Amino acid sequence: MPTPPAETAIAAFERATGLTVVLHAPEDHRAGQLAPARFMHLQPVCVAAKGLRLARCSGFDGERSDQAGGDGRVVVKLCHAGLVEWTTRVAGTRWRLFAGQRRAGEGLVPDLAQRVEPASWRAELERLAPVGAEEAAWIAELLAQLAARLADLLPASSAQPAPGGRAELVRRLVHEYHVRPFSLAELARHLGVSPARAGHAVHEATGTSFLRLLTEERLATAARLLRETALPVEEVARSAGFADVSRFHRCFRQRHRLTPAAYRRGGQTGSAS
């Protein structure tokens, strides 16, 4: 299957900058052109920061970024976790692009900044390359060009998902929101169905339940954090979206046939149940 032109454009930006692009495209079914992974910050330090400070991340990513970039320009932001990220909107859509991450280098003056509070992810932050003012400006220009390219490539939006598109939409929404409390009722609002109908709609579209989809996404994120960060297991659970640490341990052991601690020690070969 040919690579979608939008994916090719994003991949070209990533190769040129060494950054990773993720998107937020609320209730826009054109997002189905891209893989679900495009809609979730999967870098370990970002996942950890969002899991522990979700409200701060969400407000900073959304409303304040929109205010600073209201004219469509690229916003360079420094978040509370010490991450530098570039963000802009795609004209004519509700899509927002995020490119990151780096850490602040000499001379960098971000458009938006929070007081940096690196906590248990400090080691991950230090592994990122620093970015100075000149390089940050070049990256901003390249992201603006990517946004313009995507605006040209995207077809007109449709009010409803394309045939067979509901499964992609459900999986993308679960993927995008799984690190925070995300209910079937909230999913129902995105799908335009009643809460009573939503569970059936999910099963009809995907062949499985909303809870299973949500749990699998959270377990995948937890496994990544265990492999790639030094976060304590309790913080891994919360960062991945598990409010109940005991339930996280049960689900993880059922999925991997290993405890989270054993998985981290190098036993990632355990098979799924």
Backbone hydrogen bonds in HBPLUS format (Angstrom, degrees):
<---DONOR---> <-ACCEPTOR-->    atom                        ^
c    i                          cat <-CA-CA->   ^        H-A-AA   ^      H-
h    n   atom  resd res      DA  || num        DHA   H-A  angle D-A-AA Bond
n    s   type  num  typ     dist DA aas  dist angle  dist       angle   num
A0007-GLU N   A0004-PRO O   2.96 MM   3  5.32 122.4  2.31 107.9 122.1     1
A0008-THR N   A0004-PRO O   3.08 MM   4  6.46 153.5  2.15 152.5 160.8     2
A0009-ALA N   A0005-PRO O   2.98 MM   4  6.24 157.6  2.04 151.2 156.2     3
A0010-ILE N   A0006-ALA O   3.12 MM   4  6.36 158.2  2.17 144.8 150.3     4
A0011-ALA N   A0007-GLU O   2.89 MM   4  6.06 162.9  1.92 150.5 155.6     5
A0012-ALA N   A0008-THR O   2.98 MM   4  6.18 148.1  2.09 145.4 153.5     6
A0013-PHE N   A0009-ALA O   3.23 MM   4  6.55 155.6  2.30 144.7 150.1     7
A0014-GLU N   A0010-ILE O   2.99 MM   4  6.31 161.5  2.02 153.4 158.7     8
A0015-ARG N   A0011-ALA O   2.94 MM   4  6.14 155.5  2.00 146.7 153.0     9
A0016-ALA N   A0012-ALA O   3.05 MM   4  6.22 152.4  2.13 144.4 151.6    10
A0017-THR N   A0013-PHE O   3.00 MM   4  6.15 147.4  2.11 150.9 159.1    11
A0018-GLY N   A0014-GLU O   2.74 MM   4  5.27 148.5  1.84 144.7 151.2    12
A0020-THR N   A0100-GLY O   2.86 MM  80  5.52 169.9  1.87 152.2 155.5    13
A0100-GLY N   A0020-THR O   3.11 MM  80  5.52 156.8  2.16 141.1 146.9    14
A0022-VAL N   A0098-PHE O   2.91 MM  76  5.31 158.3  1.96 151.6 158.8    15
A0098-PHE N   A0022-VAL O   2.85 MM  76  5.31 152.6  1.93 167.9 165.2    16
A0023-LEU N   A0038-ARG O   2.72 MM  15  6.00 151.5  1.80 157.2 167.0    17
A0024-HIS N   A0096-ARG O   2.92 MM  72  5.18 146.8  2.03 145.6 154.8    18
A0096-ARG N   A0024-HIS O   2.85 MM  72  5.18 150.0  1.94 145.6 155.4    19
A0028-ASP N   A0025-ALA O   3.33 MM   3  5.64 159.3  2.37 132.1 126.3    20
A0031-ALA N   A0028-ASP O   3.10 MM   3  5.99 165.7  2.12 121.1 125.6    21
A0032-GLY N   A0029-HIS O   3.16 MM   3  5.80 168.4  2.18 114.2 117.8    22
A0033-GLN N   A0030-ARG O   3.02 MM   3  5.97 169.8  2.03 127.1 128.6    23
A0034-LEU N   A0031-ALA O   3.03 MM   3  5.80 166.1  2.05 123.5 127.3    24
A0038-ARG N   A0035-ALA O   2.96 MM   3  5.69 162.2  1.99 123.7 129.1    25
A0039-PHE N   A0036-PRO O   2.98 MM   3  5.72 167.4  1.99 125.2 128.4    26
A0046-CYS N   A0043-GLN O   2.98 MM   3  5.41 122.2  2.33 111.7 126.3    27
A0047-VAL N   A0043-GLN O   2.97 MM   4  6.20 162.8  2.00 161.3 167.0    28
A0048-ALA N   A0044-PRO O   2.93 MM   4  6.09 162.3  1.96 152.3 157.0    29
A0049-ALA N   A0045-VAL O   3.03 MM   4  6.16 159.0  2.08 140.1 145.8    30
A0050-LYS N   A0046-CYS O   2.89 MM   4  6.07 163.0  1.92 152.8 157.3    31
A0051-GLY N   A0047-VAL O   2.89 MM   4  5.99 157.3  1.94 146.9 153.7    32
A0052-LEU N   A0048-ALA O   3.15 MM   4  6.31 149.5  2.25 146.6 153.1    33
A0053-ARG N   A0049-ALA O   2.90 MM   4  5.81 139.9  2.06 144.1 154.8    34
A0057-CYS N   A0053-ARG O   3.03 MM   4  6.27 162.0  2.06 157.8 163.6    35
A0058-SER N   A0054-LEU O   2.83 MM   4  5.99 171.2  1.84 164.5 166.0    36
A0059-GLY N   A0055-ALA O   3.13 MM   4  6.21 169.5  2.14 147.5 150.4    37
A0060-PHE N   A0056-ARG O   3.09 MM   4  6.07 157.0  2.15 143.0 149.8    38
A0061-ASP N   A0057-CYS O   2.79 MM   4  5.91 161.2  1.82 155.3 160.7    39
A0062-GLY N   A0058-SER O   2.99 MM   4  5.97 151.3  2.08 144.2 151.6    40
A0064-ARG N   A0059-GLY O   3.43 MM   5  6.65 170.3  2.44 169.6 170.7    41
A0066-ASP N   A0062-GLY O   2.92 MM   4  6.11 156.5  1.98 158.0 165.7    42
A0067-GLN N   A0063-GLU O   2.97 MM   4  6.25 154.6  2.04 151.3 158.1    43
A0068-ALA N   A0064-ARG O   3.05 MM   4  6.24 162.0  2.08 147.1 151.4    44
A0069-GLY N   A0065-SER O   2.89 MM   4  5.95 145.5  2.01 143.5 153.3    45
A0072-GLY N   A0069-GLY O   2.91 MM   3  5.37 157.5  1.96 123.3 125.2    46
A0075-VAL N   A0087-THR O   2.81 MM  12  5.27 171.3  1.81 159.6 161.4    47
A0087-THR N   A0075-VAL O   2.93 MM  12  5.27 151.4  2.02 145.6 154.8    48
A0111-ASP N   A0076-VAL O   2.69 MM  35  5.27 133.9  1.90 139.4 154.4    49
A0112-LEU N   A0076-VAL O   3.22 MM  36  6.55 155.2  2.28 147.8 151.1    50
A0077-LYS N   A0085-GLU O   2.86 MM   8  5.45 173.6  1.87 166.7 168.7    51
A0085-GLU N   A0077-LYS O   2.96 MM   8  5.45 155.1  2.02 152.6 160.3    52
A0078-LEU N   A0112-LEU O   2.87 MM  34  6.24 153.3  1.94 145.7 154.0    53
A0114-GLN N   A0078-LEU O   2.92 MM  36  6.25 145.7  2.04 157.2 168.4    54
A0079-CYS N   A0083-LEU O   3.04 MM   4  5.52 158.0  2.09 151.8 153.9    55
A0082-GLY N   A0079-CYS O   2.95 MM   3  5.50 165.8  1.97 120.8 124.3    56
A0117-GLU N   A0080-HIS O   2.48 MM  37  5.34 174.1  1.48 157.2 156.6    57
A0084-VAL N   A0102-ARG O   2.68 MM  18  5.01 166.7  1.70 149.8 149.3    58
A0102-ARG N   A0084-VAL O   3.15 MM  18  5.01 153.2  2.22 134.1 141.7    59
A0086-TRP N   A0099-ALA O   2.85 MM  13  5.08 165.7  1.87 151.6 156.3    60
A0099-ALA N   A0086-TRP O   2.76 MM  13  5.08 155.8  1.82 153.2 158.8    61
A0088-THR N   A0097-LEU O   3.14 MM   9  5.42 147.3  2.25 136.7 145.3    62
A0097-LEU N   A0088-THR O   2.77 MM   9  5.42 161.2  1.81 170.2 174.5    63
A0090-VAL N   A0095-TRP O   3.10 MM   5  5.55 157.8  2.15 144.1 145.6    64
A0093-THR N   A0090-VAL O   3.16 MM   3  5.77 144.0  2.29 146.3 145.2    65
A0103-ARG N   A0129-ALA O   3.27 MM  26  6.24 167.8  2.28 135.1 137.9    66
A0131-VAL N   A0103-ARG O   2.92 MM  28  6.27 135.8  2.12 160.2 173.9    67
A0105-GLY N   A0131-VAL O   2.77 MM  26  4.62 138.4  1.95 143.8 130.1    68
A0108-LEU N   A0105-GLY O   3.36 MM   3  5.91 169.2  2.38 130.0 131.4    69
A0122-ARG N   A0119-ALA O   3.20 MM   3  5.72 153.5  2.27 123.9 122.8    70
A0124-GLU N   A0121-TRP O   3.07 MM   3  5.34 118.0  2.47 104.7 119.2    71
A0125-LEU N   A0121-TRP O   3.03 MM   4  6.34 155.3  2.09 155.1 162.9    72
A0126-GLU N   A0122-ARG O   3.03 MM   4  6.31 156.0  2.09 154.1 159.2    73
A0127-ARG N   A0124-GLU O   3.21 MM   3  5.35 143.2  2.35  99.3 109.7    74
A0128-LEU N   A0125-LEU O   3.07 MM   3  5.60 157.7  2.13 114.1 120.8    75
A0136-ALA N   A0132-GLY O   3.00 MM   4  6.06 156.7  2.06 150.2 157.7    76
A0137-ALA N   A0133-ALA O   3.08 MM   4  6.31 148.0  2.18 146.2 153.7    77
A0138-TRP N   A0134-GLU O   3.16 MM   4  6.54 153.7  2.23 148.4 155.2    78
A0139-ILE N   A0135-GLU O   2.97 MM   4  6.25 162.2  2.01 155.9 160.3    79
A0140-ALA N   A0136-ALA O   3.00 MM   4  6.18 153.8  2.07 143.0 150.2    80
A0141-GLU N   A0137-ALA O   3.07 MM   4  6.35 154.4  2.14 145.6 151.5    81
A0142-LEU N   A0138-TRP O   3.04 MM   4  6.37 158.9  2.09 150.7 156.2    82
A0143-LEU N   A0139-ILE O   2.93 MM   4  6.18 153.0  2.00 150.9 158.3    83
A0144-ALA N   A0140-ALA O   3.00 MM   4  6.23 152.4  2.08 146.3 153.6    84
A0145-GLN N   A0141-GLU O   3.05 MM   4  6.35 151.2  2.14 145.4 153.0    85
A0146-LEU N   A0142-LEU O   2.96 MM   4  6.26 150.0  2.05 142.5 150.9    86
A0147-ALA N   A0143-LEU O   2.91 MM   4  6.19 159.9  1.95 150.9 155.7    87
A0148-ALA N   A0144-ALA O   3.07 MM   4  6.31 156.8  2.12 144.9 150.7    88
A0149-ARG N   A0145-GLN O   2.96 MM   4  6.18 153.5  2.03 145.2 152.8    89
A0150-LEU N   A0146-LEU O   2.90 MM   4  6.18 159.7  1.94 155.7 160.6    90
A0151-ALA N   A0147-ALA O   3.01 MM   4  6.23 153.7  2.08 145.8 152.9    91
A0152-ASP N   A0148-ALA O   3.22 MM   4  6.51 145.8  2.35 141.4 149.2    92
A0153-LEU N   A0149-ARG O   3.08 MM   4  6.35 143.9  2.21 143.0 153.5    93
A0153-LEU N   A0150-LEU O   3.08 MM   3  4.94 119.2  2.46  91.9 107.4    94
A0154-LEU N   A0150-LEU O   2.98 MM   4  6.03 150.2  2.07 158.3 162.3    95
A0165-GLY N   A0162-ALA O   2.62 MM   3  4.92 151.1  1.70 144.0 143.4    96
A0169-LEU N   A0165-GLY O   2.99 MM   4  6.25 157.3  2.04 150.9 157.7    97
A0170-VAL N   A0166-ARG O   2.84 MM   4  6.06 165.1  1.87 157.3 160.3    98
A0171-ARG N   A0167-ALA O   3.01 MM   4  6.19 171.7  2.02 153.2 155.5    99
A0172-ARG N   A0168-GLU O   2.91 MM   4  6.03 153.1  1.98 144.8 152.8   100
A0173-LEU N   A0169-LEU O   2.93 MM   4  6.11 162.1  1.97 152.7 157.0   101
A0174-VAL N   A0170-VAL O   2.97 MM   4  6.19 166.8  1.99 155.9 159.6   102
A0175-HIS N   A0171-ARG O   2.90 MM   4  5.95 156.8  1.95 141.3 148.6   103
A0176-GLU N   A0172-ARG O   2.83 MM   4  5.99 150.8  1.92 146.3 154.3   104
A0177-TYR N   A0173-LEU O   3.00 MM   4  6.09 152.3  2.08 150.2 156.0   105
A0178-HIS N   A0174-VAL O   3.03 MM   4  5.44 120.1  2.40 147.1 153.2   106
A0180-ARG N   A0177-TYR O   3.22 MM   3  5.96 167.7  2.24 123.8 126.6   107
A0187-LEU N   A0183-SER O   3.05 MM   4  6.41 159.0  2.10 147.0 152.9   108
A0188-ALA N   A0184-LEU O   2.86 MM   4  6.07 150.9  1.95 144.1 152.4   109
A0189-ARG N   A0185-ALA O   3.24 MM   4  6.59 145.4  2.36 140.4 147.6   110
A0189-ARG N   A0186-GLU O   3.14 MM   3  5.26 122.6  2.49  96.9 110.3   111
A0190-HIS N   A0186-GLU O   3.33 MM   4  6.75 152.4  2.41 145.8 152.5   112
A0190-HIS N   A0187-LEU O   3.02 MM   3  5.17 117.4  2.43  99.2 114.5   113
A0191-LEU N   A0187-LEU O   2.97 MM   4  6.29 150.1  2.06 151.5 160.8   114
A0192-GLY N   A0188-ALA O   2.87 MM   4  5.96 123.4  2.19 142.5 157.1   115
A0193-VAL N   A0188-ALA O   3.12 MM   5  5.25 162.3  2.15 144.8 147.3   116
A0197-ARG N   A0194-SER O   2.95 MM   3  5.13 129.7  2.21 102.3 116.0   117
A0198-ALA N   A0194-SER O   2.93 MM   4  6.07 136.4  2.13 150.5 163.9   118
A0201-ALA N   A0197-ARG O   2.96 MM   4  6.20 158.4  2.01 155.0 162.1   119
A0202-VAL N   A0198-ALA O   2.88 MM   4  6.15 156.4  1.94 157.4 162.8   120
A0203-HIS N   A0199-GLY O   3.13 MM   4  6.36 164.5  2.15 146.2 150.2   121
A0204-GLU N   A0200-HIS O   2.85 MM   4  6.04 161.8  1.89 153.9 159.2   122
A0205-ALA N   A0201-ALA O   3.01 MM   4  6.11 152.1  2.09 142.7 149.8   123
A0206-THR N   A0202-VAL O   2.87 MM   4  5.92 161.0  1.91 155.7 160.6   124
A0207-GLY N   A0203-HIS O   2.75 MM   4  4.73 145.5  1.87 128.8 136.7   125
A0213-LEU N   A0209-SER O   3.05 MM   4  6.32 165.0  2.07 152.3 156.2   126
A0214-LEU N   A0210-PHE O   2.91 MM   4  6.10 165.3  1.93 155.2 159.4   127
A0215-THR N   A0211-LEU O   2.86 MM   4  5.99 162.4  1.90 149.1 154.2   128
A0216-GLU N   A0212-ARG O   2.91 MM   4  6.03 162.7  1.94 152.1 156.5   129
A0217-GLU N   A0213-LEU O   3.07 MM   4  6.30 158.7  2.11 148.8 154.1   130
A0218-ARG N   A0214-LEU O   3.05 MM   4  6.29 160.8  2.09 148.4 153.8   131
A0219-LEU N   A0215-THR O   2.85 MM   4  6.07 155.5  1.91 150.9 158.0   132
A0220-ALA N   A0216-GLU O   2.96 MM   4  6.13 154.5  2.03 146.1 152.6   133
A0221-THR N   A0217-GLU O   3.06 MM   4  6.33 158.2  2.11 149.0 154.4   134
A0222-ALA N   A0218-ARG O   2.92 MM   4  6.12 158.9  1.96 146.9 153.2   135
A0223-ALA N   A0219-LEU O   2.91 MM   4  6.09 160.4  1.95 149.2 153.9   136
A0224-ARG N   A0220-ALA O   3.11 MM   4  6.34 155.1  2.18 143.2 149.5   137
A0225-LEU N   A0221-THR O   2.99 MM   4  6.28 159.4  2.03 151.8 157.2   138
A0226-LEU N   A0222-ALA O   2.90 MM   4  6.15 155.3  1.96 152.8 159.8   139
A0227-ARG N   A0223-ALA O   3.04 MM   4  6.25 151.3  2.12 144.8 152.0   140
A0228-GLU N   A0224-ARG O   2.93 MM   4  6.02 155.4  1.99 151.4 158.1   141
A0229-THR N   A0225-LEU O   2.94 MM   4  5.30 136.8  2.13 142.7 143.9   142
A0235-GLU N   A0232-PRO O   2.96 MM   3  5.32 121.0  2.32 106.3 120.9   143
A0236-VAL N   A0232-PRO O   2.92 MM   4  6.27 152.0  2.00 153.6 162.8   144
A0237-ALA N   A0233-VAL O   2.98 MM   4  6.27 159.0  2.02 151.6 155.9   145
A0238-ARG N   A0234-GLU O   3.15 MM   4  6.45 165.7  2.17 145.6 148.5   146
A0239-SER N   A0235-GLU O   2.79 MM   4  5.86 161.2  1.82 150.2 156.4   147
A0240-ALA N   A0236-VAL O   2.97 MM   4  6.08 143.9  2.10 147.1 155.6   148
A0242-PHE N   A0237-ALA O   2.93 MM   5  5.23 152.8  2.00 157.2 148.4   149
A0241-GLY N   A0238-ARG O   3.10 MM   3  5.20 156.2  2.16 102.8 110.2   150
A0248-PHE N   A0244-ASP O   3.08 MM   4  6.42 152.9  2.15 147.0 155.1   151
A0249-HIS N   A0245-VAL O   3.04 MM   4  6.38 158.5  2.09 150.7 154.5   152
A0250-ARG N   A0246-SER O   3.07 MM   4  6.41 160.1  2.11 149.1 154.3   153
A0251-CYS N   A0247-ARG O   2.88 MM   4  6.07 173.4  1.88 160.1 161.5   154
A0252-PHE N   A0248-PHE O   2.82 MM   4  5.88 163.2  1.85 154.8 160.2   155
A0253-ARG N   A0249-HIS O   3.01 MM   4  6.06 163.2  2.04 145.7 150.4   156
A0254-GLN N   A0250-ARG O   3.01 MM   4  6.19 155.0  2.08 146.8 154.1   157
A0255-ARG N   A0251-CYS O   2.91 MM   4  6.08 153.9  1.98 146.8 153.9   158
A0256-HIS N   A0252-PHE O   2.84 MM   4  5.96 169.2  1.86 157.5 160.0   159
A0257-ARG N   A0253-ARG O   2.69 MM   4  4.70 135.1  1.89 129.6 137.7   160
A0263-TYR N   A0259-THR O   2.95 MM   4  6.18 159.7  1.99 156.4 162.4   161
A0264-ARG N   A0260-PRO O   2.99 MM   4  6.23 156.7  2.04 148.0 153.8   162
A0265-ARG N   A0261-ALA O   3.09 MM   4  6.35 146.0  2.21 141.3 150.5   163
A0267-GLY N   A0262-ALA O   3.31 MM   5  5.96 152.3  2.39 145.7 146.6   164
A0266-GLY N   A0263-TYR O   3.17 MM   3  5.59 160.8  2.21 109.6 115.0   165
A0270-GLY N   A0267-GLY O   3.32 MM   3  6.39 156.9  2.38 132.6 132.3   166
